[in-house]
């Protein structure tokens, strides 16, 4: 167990620093997509929890917030993919 946990930690630290995978490689793009999906999900969950007053402050209706919160994970803004 310890060896596999230690190996996983080393692998993840290498991935985060970009040393182990070439930028633009398949696994780099896959990890980047997964990270963007996680960020989008967290933001959309927060949007779904806003009350009507907070939604009014940012110029959204409850229906617009609901539609945004229920978009698929892979549906992120194009500017994020650059």
Beta strands, then each sheet from edge to edge (+ up, - down):
end
